[in-house]
Amino acid sequence: MANHKSALKRIRQNVKRNERNKGFRTLVKTVTKKVTTEAEAGNKEQALVELKRAEKVIAKVGGKGILHSRAASRKISSLTRLVNRAS
């Protein structure tokens, strides 16, 4: 365990940020799963609606640094390819 006052504060900050970011990471998984299930079911219109929402969420999370920006781009790209192949 840390002994310095600044290190103790840093630990508190990290715990708080980790809790906040956990929700965002879970949200990314949720929207990804919605797009995937709609695309696999063959509902192209609904999949496009879910894809638009997923792109917005993933880009926001990537912009905040919770997800690496290239990882966010990769997720958006793979979901777009999945929806386009479903047609």
Secondary structure by P-SEA (a helix, b strand, c coil): ccccaaaaaaaaaaaaaaaaaaaaaaaaaaaaaaaaaaaaacaaaaaaaaaaaaaaaaaaaaaaccccaaaaaaaaaaaaaaaaaac
